[in-house]
């Protein structure tokens, strides 16, 4: 619920001009890409880091992405590695 509330408040703040979405990613400085607001702390509702989709994905690694990209599917250790790294 905190995550949803934070996202909605940021969207409202951008629409009303209280926050300005920059034209470039704060991490890689790419322009001409979609820029997302990333919350490090959902209790600080309007404190966001503006990042491109690529950098945002790196900030939120997913177990399935790790399994698909870094570990061959046929590797019997894949599920164990995912469980150790991500607790899933």
Secondary structure, DSSP 8 states (H G I E B T S, - for coil): -HHHHHHHHHHHHHHHTSS---SB-TTT--BSS-EEEE-S-TTSTT--EEEEHHHHHHHS--HHHHHHHHS-TT-TTHHHHHHHHH--
